[in-house]
Amino acid sequence: MESKLGILLWSQATDWPAFERAAQRVEELGYEHLWTWDHLYAIFGDPYQPIFEGYTSLAAWAKVTSRVGLGLLVGAVPLRNPGLVAKSLTTIDHASQGRVIAGMGGAWFELEHQAHGIDFGSGFGQRLDWLDEAVSAMRRLFDGESVTSAPGDHFDFDDLRLLPAPLQKHVPIMIGGSGEKKTLRTVARYADMWNAMGTPDFLRHKLEVLERHCDEAGRDIGQIELTAGCKPIIRDTEREARRVWEAQMEHNRTPMREVEDDDTFWVGTPEQVAEEMRRRKALGFHTFLAEMAAPYDDETLERWIGEVKPLADQA
């Protein structure tokens, strides 16, 4: 199966003109989707550096692009009421002529919540309960239903309705994360797309868990688009790719010791990156979402879709 590629542009350590131009370049090169983070503080290196907000970034990109799908990887449930999130995404869907993707996740960065006075919950487990509740409500809202919360729910919806409806008949929901007890259960119940990162062995195990949750939910795992996250930097030699990587991390105030062991950075030659893709394609992951740090690397953008993708798609 042919690979599908999307790009996530880091929203930290950049200015708006560069951020917007990179978004336009992603579309010009033929990528399927365009993503950014949902964070209020920088998440690589020094948290106190510039970072743009997610939903307003998508709205702005909607008016300077015409084809790519637009989403957050992923929207942090504690930051906003999910009814408001559904309204924001619907507005962006109209502004983009039907291109929005509803990316959702449980959130993990306590500092940004603490600084903004936002409830971070009692722990990750509780936030994942909030995620399941939020995504359930959003699915119903997107599908034209009204939503009233049940006693004891975290949210307190009262005959909530979404008007206008999204332009898309079915707004795709993306869920990011690999927690086996709760996140993957929510993926099985509601997700159209699932994003995961890690080694092939890690992903193989998570797929087995997801399949069990799908069986319990009475759903075919084939209905869920499997997407693998990565951070490629592509050059003719591994040494040159590493030089670019080190310069990017310095620009993002991120010591190399903090990223050296991150196996989602694929730093090397076209063939090396293609081999990483082929190993995941063998598991059923045919969509790849690449994160791009500022300053945005146009050579990698060009070579990943123009040179590496054909290599990865060879039988």
LUMFI-543019 format. One record per residue (C-alpha): z, y, x; residue number from 1. Coordinates in steps of 0.25 Angstrom, whole numbers, plus 2048, in hexadecimal, padded with zeros to 3 digits. Example, Ala and Ser with C-alpha at 12.3 -4.5 7.8 and 13.67 -1.06 7.14 Angstrom:
residues 2
<atom><pz>81F</pz><py>7EE</py><px>831</px><num>1</num></atom>
<atom><pz>81D</pz><py>7FC</py><px>837</px><num>2</num></atom>
This chain:
residues 315
<atom><pz>800</pz><py>800</py><px>800</px><num>1</num></atom>
<atom><pz>7FC</pz><py>80E</py><px>805</px><num>2</num></atom>
<atom><pz>808</pz><py>817</py><px>809</px><num>3</num></atom>
<atom><pz>80C</pz><py>823</py><px>802</px><num>4</num></atom>
<atom><pz>812</pz><py>82E</py><px>80A</px><num>5</num></atom>
<atom><pz>81B</pz><py>83A</py><px>807</px><num>6</num></atom>
<atom><pz>822</pz><py>845</py><px>80F</px><num>7</num></atom>
<atom><pz>830</pz><py>84A</py><px>80F</px><num>8</num></atom>
<atom><pz>831</pz><py>858</py><px>816</px><num>9</num></atom>
<atom><pz>83F</pz><py>85B</py><px>81B</px><num>10</num></atom>
<atom><pz>844</pz><py>867</py><px>814</px><num>11</num></atom>
<atom><pz>84D</pz><py>86B</py><px>820</px><num>12</num></atom>
<atom><pz>84A</pz><py>874</py><px>82C</px><num>13</num></atom>
<atom><pz>83D</pz><py>87A</py><px>827</px><num>14</num></atom>
<atom><pz>838</pz><py>887</py><px>820</px><num>15</num></atom>
<atom><pz>831</pz><py>887</py><px>813</px><num>16</num></atom>
<atom><pz>823</pz><py>88A</py><px>818</px><num>17</num></atom>
<atom><pz>823</pz><py>87E</py><px>821</px><num>18</num></atom>
<atom><pz>82A</pz><py>875</py><px>816</px><num>19</num></atom>
<atom><pz>81F</pz><py>879</py><px>80C</px><num>20</num></atom>
<atom><pz>813</pz><py>878</py><px>816</px><num>21</num></atom>
<atom><pz>818</pz><py>86A</py><px>819</px><num>22</num></atom>
<atom><pz>818</pz><py>866</py><px>80B</px><num>23</num></atom>
<atom><pz>80A</pz><py>86B</py><px>809</px><num>24</num></atom>
<atom><pz>806</pz><py>863</py><px>815</px><num>25</num></atom>
<atom><pz>80C</pz><py>856</py><px>810</px><num>26</num></atom>
<atom><pz>803</pz><py>858</py><px>803</px><num>27</num></atom>
<atom><pz>7F7</pz><py>85C</py><px>80C</px><num>28</num></atom>
<atom><pz>7F8</pz><py>84F</py><px>814</px><num>29</num></atom>
<atom><pz>7F8</pz><py>846</py><px>807</px><num>30</num></atom>
<atom><pz>807</pz><py>841</py><px>806</px><num>31</num></atom>
<atom><pz>80B</pz><py>83C</py><px>7F9</px><num>32</num></atom>
<atom><pz>819</pz><py>843</py><px>7F8</px><num>33</num></atom>
<atom><pz>821</pz><py>84F</py><px>7FD</px><num>34</num></atom>
<atom><pz>830</pz><py>84E</py><px>7FE</px><num>35</num></atom>
<atom><pz>83C</pz><py>856</py><px>803</px><num>36</num></atom>
<atom><pz>84B</pz><py>854</py><px>804</px><num>37</num></atom>
<atom><pz>855</pz><py>858</py><px>7FA</px><num>38</num></atom>
<atom><pz>85F</pz><py>85E</py><px>803</px><num>39</num></atom>
<atom><pz>867</pz><py>86C</py><px>804</px><num>40</num></atom>
<atom><pz>86B</pz><py>86A</py><px>812</px><num>41</num></atom>
<atom><pz>863</pz><py>865</py><px>81E</px><num>42</num></atom>
<atom><pz>865</pz><py>856</py><px>820</px><num>43</num></atom>
<atom><pz>860</pz><py>854</py><px>82E</px><num>44</num></atom>
<atom><pz>868</pz><py>85A</py><px>839</px><num>45</num></atom>
<atom><pz>86F</pz><py>867</py><px>836</px><num>46</num></atom>
<atom><pz>871</pz><py>868</py><px>827</px><num>47</num></atom>
<atom><pz>871</pz><py>877</py><px>828</px><num>48</num></atom>
<atom><pz>862</pz><py>87A</py><px>82A</px><num>49</num></atom>
<atom><pz>858</pz><py>87F</py><px>820</px><num>50</num></atom>
<atom><pz>854</pz><py>875</py><px>815</px><num>51</num></atom>
<atom><pz>84C</pz><py>877</py><px>808</px><num>52</num></atom>
<atom><pz>851</pz><py>872</py><px>7FA</px><num>53</num></atom>
<atom><pz>849</pz><py>867</py><px>7F4</px><num>54</num></atom>
<atom><pz>845</pz><py>869</py><px>7E6</px><num>55</num></atom>
<atom><pz>840</pz><py>878</py><px>7E8</px><num>56</num></atom>
<atom><pz>838</pz><py>872</py><px>7F4</px><num>57</num></atom>
<atom><pz>831</pz><py>869</py><px>7EB</px><num>58</num></atom>
<atom><pz>82E</pz><py>873</py><px>7E1</px><num>59</num></atom>
<atom><pz>828</pz><py>87C</py><px>7EC</px><num>60</num></atom>
<atom><pz>820</pz><py>871</py><px>7F2</px><num>61</num></atom>
<atom><pz>81B</pz><py>86E</py><px>7E4</px><num>62</num></atom>
<atom><pz>813</pz><py>87B</py><px>7E4</px><num>63</num></atom>
<atom><pz>80D</pz><py>87A</py><px>7F2</px><num>64</num></atom>
<atom><pz>809</pz><py>86B</py><px>7F1</px><num>65</num></atom>
<atom><pz>800</pz><py>864</py><px>7E6</px><num>66</num></atom>
<atom><pz>800</pz><py>855</py><px>7E8</px><num>67</num></atom>
<atom><pz>80C</pz><py>84F</py><px>7EF</px><num>68</num></atom>
<atom><pz>818</pz><py>84A</py><px>7E8</px><num>69</num></atom>
<atom><pz>825</pz><py>852</py><px>7EA</px><num>70</num></atom>
<atom><pz>833</pz><py>84D</py><px>7EB</px><num>71</num></atom>
<atom><pz>841</pz><py>84E</py><px>7F1</px><num>72</num></atom>
<atom><pz>845</pz><py>842</py><px>7FA</px><num>73</num></atom>
<atom><pz>84E</pz><py>842</py><px>7F3</px><num>74</num></atom>
<atom><pz>855</pz><py>84B</py><px>7E9</px><num>75</num></atom>
<atom><pz>864</pz><py>84B</py><px>7EB</px><num>76</num></atom>
<atom><pz>86B</pz><py>848</py><px>7DE</px><num>77</num></atom>
<atom><pz>878</pz><py>84F</py><px>7E0</px><num>78</num></atom>
<atom><pz>871</pz><py>85C</py><px>7E3</px><num>79</num></atom>
<atom><pz>86C</pz><py>85F</py><px>7D5</px><num>80</num></atom>
<atom><pz>86D</pz><py>85A</py><px>7C7</px><num>81</num></atom>
<atom><pz>862</pz><py>850</py><px>7C5</px><num>82</num></atom>
<atom><pz>85E</pz><py>856</py><px>7B8</px><num>83</num></atom>
<atom><pz>85B</pz><py>863</py><px>7C0</px><num>84</num></atom>
<atom><pz>854</pz><py>85A</py><px>7CA</px><num>85</num></atom>
<atom><pz>84B</pz><py>854</py><px>7BF</px><num>86</num></atom>
<atom><pz>848</pz><py>863</py><px>7BB</px><num>87</num></atom>
<atom><pz>845</pz><py>867</py><px>7C9</px><num>88</num></atom>
<atom><pz>83C</pz><py>85B</py><px>7CB</px><num>89</num></atom>
<atom><pz>835</pz><py>85D</py><px>7BE</px><num>90</num></atom>
<atom><pz>832</pz><py>86C</py><px>7C2</px><num>91</num></atom>
<atom><pz>82C</pz><py>868</py><px>7CF</px><num>92</num></atom>
<atom><pz>824</pz><py>85D</py><px>7C8</px><num>93</num></atom>
<atom><pz>81E</pz><py>868</py><px>7C0</px><num>94</num></atom>
<atom><pz>81C</pz><py>871</py><px>7CB</px><num>95</num></atom>
<atom><pz>815</pz><py>866</py><px>7D4</px><num>96</num></atom>
<atom><pz>80D</pz><py>861</py><px>7C8</px><num>97</num></atom>
<atom><pz>814</pz><py>854</py><px>7C8</px><num>98</num></atom>
<atom><pz>817</pz><py>850</py><px>7D6</px><num>99</num></atom>
<atom><pz>827</pz><py>84F</py><px>7D6</px><num>100</num></atom>
<atom><pz>82F</pz><py>843</py><px>7DB</px><num>101</num></atom>
<atom><pz>83D</pz><py>842</py><px>7D7</px><num>102</num></atom>
<atom><pz>844</pz><py>83E</py><px>7E4</px><num>103</num></atom>
<atom><pz>853</pz><py>83B</py><px>7E2</px><num>104</num></atom>
<atom><pz>85F</pz><py>836</py><px>7EB</px><num>105</num></atom>
<atom><pz>86E</pz><py>836</py><px>7EC</px><num>106</num></atom>
<atom><pz>870</pz><py>840</py><px>7F7</px><num>107</num></atom>
<atom><pz>878</pz><py>83E</py><px>804</px><num>108</num></atom>
<atom><pz>87A</pz><py>84C</py><px>80B</px><num>109</num></atom>
<atom><pz>888</pz><py>850</py><px>807</px><num>110</num></atom>
<atom><pz>888</pz><py>85D</py><px>80F</px><num>111</num></atom>
<atom><pz>87D</pz><py>864</py><px>807</px><num>112</num></atom>
<atom><pz>885</pz><py>860</py><px>7FA</px><num>113</num></atom>
<atom><pz>892</pz><py>865</py><px>7FF</px><num>114</num></atom>
<atom><pz>88C</pz><py>872</py><px>804</px><num>115</num></atom>
<atom><pz>886</pz><py>875</py><px>7F6</px><num>116</num></atom>
<atom><pz>892</pz><py>870</py><px>7EE</px><num>117</num></atom>
<atom><pz>88A</pz><py>865</py><px>7E8</px><num>118</num></atom>
<atom><pz>891</pz><py>858</py><px>7E3</px><num>119</num></atom>
<atom><pz>88E</pz><py>84D</py><px>7ED</px><num>120</num></atom>
<atom><pz>896</pz><py>842</py><px>7E5</px><num>121</num></atom>
<atom><pz>8A0</pz><py>838</py><px>7EA</px><num>122</num></atom>
<atom><pz>896</pz><py>831</py><px>7F3</px><num>123</num></atom>
<atom><pz>888</pz><py>82B</py><px>7F4</px><num>124</num></atom>
<atom><pz>88B</pz><py>821</py><px>7E9</px><num>125</num></atom>
<atom><pz>88E</pz><py>82B</py><px>7DF</px><num>126</num></atom>
<atom><pz>882</pz><py>834</py><px>7E3</px><num>127</num></atom>
<atom><pz>879</pz><py>827</py><px>7E1</px><num>128</num></atom>
<atom><pz>87F</pz><py>826</py><px>7D3</px><num>129</num></atom>
<atom><pz>87B</pz><py>834</py><px>7D0</px><num>130</num></atom>
<atom><pz>86D</pz><py>831</py><px>7D6</px><num>131</num></atom>
<atom><pz>86B</pz><py>826</py><px>7CC</px><num>132</num></atom>
<atom><pz>870</pz><py>82E</py><px>7C0</px><num>133</num></atom>
<atom><pz>867</pz><py>83A</py><px>7C5</px><num>134</num></atom>
<atom><pz>85A</pz><py>832</py><px>7C7</px><num>135</num></atom>
<atom><pz>85C</pz><py>82B</py><px>7B9</px><num>136</num></atom>
<atom><pz>85D</pz><py>838</py><px>7B2</px><num>137</num></atom>
<atom><pz>851</pz><py>83E</py><px>7B9</px><num>138</num></atom>
<atom><pz>848</pz><py>832</py><px>7B6</px><num>139</num></atom>
<atom><pz>84C</pz><py>834</py><px>7A7</px><num>140</num></atom>
<atom><pz>84A</pz><py>843</py><px>7A8</px><num>141</num></atom>
<atom><pz>83C</pz><py>841</py><px>7AF</px><num>142</num></atom>
<atom><pz>838</pz><py>837</py><px>7A4</px><num>143</num></atom>
<atom><pz>83B</pz><py>841</py><px>799</px><num>144</num></atom>
<atom><pz>849</pz><py>83C</py><px>794</px><num>145</num></atom>
<atom><pz>855</pz><py>844</py><px>792</px><num>146</num></atom>
<atom><pz>861</pz><py>840</py><px>79A</px><num>147</num></atom>
<atom><pz>870</pz><py>840</py><px>796</px><num>148</num></atom>
<atom><pz>87A</pz><py>83B</py><px>7A0</px><num>149</num></atom>
<atom><pz>884</pz><py>830</py><px>79D</px><num>150</num></atom>
<atom><pz>893</pz><py>832</py><px>79D</px><num>151</num></atom>
<atom><pz>898</pz><py>831</py><px>7AC</px><num>152</num></atom>
<atom><pz>88A</pz><py>835</py><px>7B2</px><num>153</num></atom>
<atom><pz>88B</pz><py>83E</py><px>7BD</px><num>154</num></atom>
<atom><pz>880</pz><py>847</py><px>7B7</px><num>155</num></atom>
<atom><pz>882</pz><py>84D</py><px>7A9</px><num>156</num></atom>
<atom><pz>875</pz><py>84E</py><px>7A2</px><num>157</num></atom>
<atom><pz>874</pz><py>852</py><px>793</px><num>158</num></atom>
<atom><pz>867</pz><py>84F</py><px>78D</px><num>159</num></atom>
<atom><pz>860</pz><py>854</py><px>799</px><num>160</num></atom>
<atom><pz>851</pz><py>855</py><px>798</px><num>161</num></atom>
<atom><pz>846</pz><py>859</py><px>7A2</px><num>162</num></atom>
<atom><pz>83C</pz><py>863</py><px>79D</px><num>163</num></atom>
<atom><pz>831</pz><py>864</py><px>7A0</px><num>164</num></atom>
<atom><pz>82E</pz><py>856</py><px>7A4</px><num>165</num></atom>
<atom><pz>829</pz><py>853</py><px>7B2</px><num>166</num></atom>
<atom><pz>81A</pz><py>853</py><px>7B3</px><num>167</num></atom>
<atom><pz>81A</pz><py>845</py><px>7B9</px><num>168</num></atom>
<atom><pz>81B</pz><py>83B</py><px>7AF</px><num>169</num></atom>
<atom><pz>825</pz><py>833</py><px>7B8</px><num>170</num></atom>
<atom><pz>82C</pz><py>83B</py><px>7C3</px><num>171</num></atom>
<atom><pz>82E</pz><py>832</py><px>7CF</px><num>172</num></atom>
<atom><pz>83C</pz><py>830</py><px>7D3</px><num>173</num></atom>
<atom><pz>83F</pz><py>82E</py><px>7E2</px><num>174</num></atom>
<atom><pz>84C</pz><py>829</py><px>7E7</px><num>175</num></atom>
<atom><pz>850</pz><py>829</py><px>7F5</px><num>176</num></atom>
<atom><pz>85B</pz><py>820</py><px>7FB</px><num>177</num></atom>
<atom><pz>85E</pz><py>811</py><px>7FE</px><num>178</num></atom>
<atom><pz>86C</pz><py>80F</py><px>7F9</px><num>179</num></atom>
<atom><pz>86C</pz><py>801</py><px>7F4</px><num>180</num></atom>
<atom><pz>877</pz><py>801</py><px>7E8</px><num>181</num></atom>
<atom><pz>873</pz><py>80F</py><px>7E1</px><num>182</num></atom>
<atom><pz>867</pz><py>816</py><px>7E7</px><num>183</num></atom>
<atom><pz>85D</pz><py>80A</py><px>7E7</px><num>184</num></atom>
<atom><pz>862</pz><py>807</py><px>7D9</px><num>185</num></atom>
<atom><pz>85E</pz><py>815</py><px>7D4</px><num>186</num></atom>
<atom><pz>851</pz><py>813</py><px>7DB</px><num>187</num></atom>
<atom><pz>84F</pz><py>806</py><px>7D3</px><num>188</num></atom>
<atom><pz>852</pz><py>80D</py><px>7C6</px><num>189</num></atom>
<atom><pz>84B</pz><py>81A</py><px>7C7</px><num>190</num></atom>
<atom><pz>842</pz><py>81C</py><px>7D4</px><num>191</num></atom>
<atom><pz>833</pz><py>81D</py><px>7D5</px><num>192</num></atom>
<atom><pz>835</pz><py>81F</py><px>7E4</px><num>193</num></atom>
<atom><pz>83F</pz><py>81B</py><px>7EE</px><num>194</num></atom>
<atom><pz>841</pz><py>821</py><px>7FC</px><num>195</num></atom>
<atom><pz>848</pz><py>819</py><px>807</px><num>196</num></atom>
<atom><pz>849</pz><py>81A</py><px>816</px><num>197</num></atom>
<atom><pz>84C</pz><py>810</py><px>821</px><num>198</num></atom>
<atom><pz>847</pz><py>804</py><px>829</px><num>199</num></atom>
<atom><pz>83E</pz><py>7F9</py><px>822</px><num>200</num></atom>
<atom><pz>84A</pz><py>7F0</py><px>822</px><num>201</num></atom>
<atom><pz>853</pz><py>7FA</py><px>81B</px><num>202</num></atom>
<atom><pz>848</pz><py>7FD</py><px>811</px><num>203</num></atom>
<atom><pz>845</pz><py>7EE</py><px>80E</px><num>204</num></atom>
<atom><pz>854</pz><py>7EC</py><px>80A</px><num>205</num></atom>
<atom><pz>854</pz><py>7F9</py><px>801</px><num>206</num></atom>
<atom><pz>848</pz><py>7F4</py><px>7FA</px><num>207</num></atom>
<atom><pz>84F</pz><py>7E7</py><px>7F7</px><num>208</num></atom>
<atom><pz>85A</pz><py>7EE</py><px>7F1</px><num>209</num></atom>
<atom><pz>851</pz><py>7F7</py><px>7E9</px><num>210</num></atom>
<atom><pz>84A</pz><py>7EB</py><px>7E4</px><num>211</num></atom>
<atom><pz>857</pz><py>7E5</py><px>7DF</px><num>212</num></atom>
<atom><pz>85A</pz><py>7F2</py><px>7D8</px><num>213</num></atom>
<atom><pz>84C</pz><py>7F3</py><px>7D2</px><num>214</num></atom>
<atom><pz>84E</pz><py>7E5</py><px>7CC</px><num>215</num></atom>
<atom><pz>85B</pz><py>7E9</py><px>7C6</px><num>216</num></atom>
<atom><pz>855</pz><py>7F5</py><px>7C0</px><num>217</num></atom>
<atom><pz>849</pz><py>7ED</py><px>7BB</px><num>218</num></atom>
<atom><pz>83F</pz><py>7F5</py><px>7C3</px><num>219</num></atom>
<atom><pz>834</pz><py>7F1</py><px>7CC</px><num>220</num></atom>
<atom><pz>836</pz><py>7F6</py><px>7DA</px><num>221</num></atom>
<atom><pz>827</pz><py>7F8</py><px>7DB</px><num>222</num></atom>
<atom><pz>829</pz><py>804</py><px>7D2</px><num>223</num></atom>
<atom><pz>830</pz><py>80C</py><px>7DD</px><num>224</num></atom>
<atom><pz>828</pz><py>812</py><px>7E8</px><num>225</num></atom>
<atom><pz>82F</pz><py>80F</py><px>7F5</px><num>226</num></atom>
<atom><pz>82F</pz><py>81B</py><px>7FF</px><num>227</num></atom>
<atom><pz>834</pz><py>81A</py><px>80D</px><num>228</num></atom>
<atom><pz>839</pz><py>826</py><px>814</px><num>229</num></atom>
<atom><pz>836</pz><py>82A</py><px>823</px><num>230</num></atom>
<atom><pz>835</pz><py>835</py><px>82C</px><num>231</num></atom>
<atom><pz>828</pz><py>833</py><px>835</px><num>232</num></atom>
<atom><pz>824</pz><py>83B</py><px>841</px><num>233</num></atom>
<atom><pz>816</pz><py>837</py><px>846</px><num>234</num></atom>
<atom><pz>810</pz><py>839</py><px>853</px><num>235</num></atom>
<atom><pz>807</pz><py>832</py><px>85D</px><num>236</num></atom>
<atom><pz>813</pz><py>82D</py><px>865</px><num>237</num></atom>
<atom><pz>822</pz><py>82A</py><px>861</px><num>238</num></atom>
<atom><pz>826</pz><py>834</py><px>86C</px><num>239</num></atom>
<atom><pz>81E</pz><py>840</py><px>866</px><num>240</num></atom>
<atom><pz>823</pz><py>83C</py><px>858</px><num>241</num></atom>
<atom><pz>832</pz><py>83C</py><px>85D</px><num>242</num></atom>
<atom><pz>830</pz><py>84A</py><px>863</px><num>243</num></atom>
<atom><pz>82B</pz><py>84F</py><px>856</px><num>244</num></atom>
<atom><pz>837</pz><py>849</py><px>84F</px><num>245</num></atom>
<atom><pz>841</pz><py>84F</py><px>859</px><num>246</num></atom>
<atom><pz>83B</pz><py>85D</py><px>857</px><num>247</num></atom>
<atom><pz>83C</pz><py>85B</py><px>848</px><num>248</num></atom>
<atom><pz>84B</pz><py>857</py><px>849</px><num>249</num></atom>
<atom><pz>84E</pz><py>862</py><px>852</px><num>250</num></atom>
<atom><pz>848</pz><py>86C</py><px>848</px><num>251</num></atom>
<atom><pz>851</pz><py>865</py><px>83D</px><num>252</num></atom>
<atom><pz>85D</pz><py>867</py><px>845</px><num>253</num></atom>
<atom><pz>85F</pz><py>858</py><px>845</px><num>254</num></atom>
<atom><pz>864</pz><py>851</py><px>852</px><num>255</num></atom>
<atom><pz>85B</pz><py>845</py><px>856</px><num>256</num></atom>
<atom><pz>868</pz><py>83C</py><px>856</px><num>257</num></atom>
<atom><pz>869</pz><py>83E</py><px>847</px><num>258</num></atom>
<atom><pz>85B</pz><py>838</py><px>844</px><num>259</num></atom>
<atom><pz>858</pz><py>82F</py><px>850</px><num>260</num></atom>
<atom><pz>85C</pz><py>822</py><px>848</px><num>261</num></atom>
<atom><pz>855</pz><py>827</py><px>83B</px><num>262</num></atom>
<atom><pz>84B</pz><py>81C</py><px>839</px><num>263</num></atom>
<atom><pz>844</pz><py>824</py><px>82E</px><num>264</num></atom>
<atom><pz>83E</pz><py>82D</py><px>83A</px><num>265</num></atom>
<atom><pz>831</pz><py>826</py><px>83D</px><num>266</num></atom>
<atom><pz>82D</pz><py>82D</py><px>84A</px><num>267</num></atom>
<atom><pz>821</pz><py>828</py><px>851</px><num>268</num></atom>
<atom><pz>812</pz><py>825</py><px>851</px><num>269</num></atom>
<atom><pz>80A</pz><py>822</py><px>845</px><num>270</num></atom>
<atom><pz>80A</pz><py>813</py><px>846</px><num>271</num></atom>
<atom><pz>819</pz><py>813</py><px>848</px><num>272</num></atom>
<atom><pz>81B</pz><py>81B</py><px>83B</px><num>273</num></atom>
<atom><pz>810</pz><py>812</py><px>834</px><num>274</num></atom>
<atom><pz>818</pz><py>806</py><px>838</px><num>275</num></atom>
<atom><pz>825</pz><py>80B</py><px>832</px><num>276</num></atom>
<atom><pz>81D</pz><py>80E</py><px>825</px><num>277</num></atom>
<atom><pz>817</pz><py>800</py><px>825</px><num>278</num></atom>
<atom><pz>824</pz><py>7F9</py><px>826</px><num>279</num></atom>
<atom><pz>829</pz><py>800</py><px>81A</px><num>280</num></atom>
<atom><pz>81C</pz><py>7FE</py><px>812</px><num>281</num></atom>
<atom><pz>81E</pz><py>7EF</py><px>814</px><num>282</num></atom>
<atom><pz>82B</pz><py>7F1</py><px>80C</px><num>283</num></atom>
<atom><pz>824</pz><py>7F8</py><px>800</px><num>284</num></atom>
<atom><pz>826</pz><py>807</py><px>805</px><num>285</num></atom>
<atom><pz>818</pz><py>80D</py><px>804</px><num>286</num></atom>
<atom><pz>81D</pz><py>81C</py><px>802</px><num>287</num></atom>
<atom><pz>822</pz><py>823</py><px>80E</px><num>288</num></atom>
<atom><pz>82A</pz><py>830</py><px>80E</px><num>289</num></atom>
<atom><pz>82A</pz><py>838</py><px>81B</px><num>290</num></atom>
<atom><pz>834</pz><py>842</py><px>81E</px><num>291</num></atom>
<atom><pz>82F</pz><py>84E</py><px>827</px><num>292</num></atom>
<atom><pz>839</pz><py>857</py><px>82E</px><num>293</num></atom>
<atom><pz>836</pz><py>865</py><px>831</px><num>294</num></atom>
<atom><pz>82E</pz><py>86A</py><px>838</px><num>295</num></atom>
<atom><pz>824</pz><py>862</py><px>830</px><num>296</num></atom>
<atom><pz>81C</pz><py>859</py><px>839</px><num>297</num></atom>
<atom><pz>80D</pz><py>85A</py><px>834</px><num>298</num></atom>
<atom><pz>808</pz><py>850</py><px>83E</px><num>299</num></atom>
<atom><pz>811</pz><py>845</py><px>838</px><num>300</num></atom>
<atom><pz>80D</pz><py>84A</py><px>82A</px><num>301</num></atom>
<atom><pz>7FF</pz><py>848</py><px>82E</px><num>302</num></atom>
<atom><pz>800</pz><py>83B</py><px>835</px><num>303</num></atom>
<atom><pz>809</pz><py>834</py><px>82C</px><num>304</num></atom>
<atom><pz>7FF</pz><py>834</py><px>820</px><num>305</num></atom>
<atom><pz>7F3</pz><py>835</py><px>828</px><num>306</num></atom>
<atom><pz>7F5</pz><py>82B</py><px>833</px><num>307</num></atom>
<atom><pz>802</pz><py>823</py><px>831</px><num>308</num></atom>
<atom><pz>800</pz><py>820</py><px>822</px><num>309</num></atom>
<atom><pz>7F3</pz><py>818</py><px>825</px><num>310</num></atom>
<atom><pz>7F9</pz><py>810</py><px>830</px><num>311</num></atom>
<atom><pz>805</pz><py>80C</py><px>827</px><num>312</num></atom>
<atom><pz>7FC</pz><py>808</py><px>81B</px><num>313</num></atom>
<atom><pz>7F4</pz><py>7FF</py><px>824</px><num>314</num></atom>
<atom><pz>7F6</pz><py>7F0</py><px>820</px><num>315</num></atom>
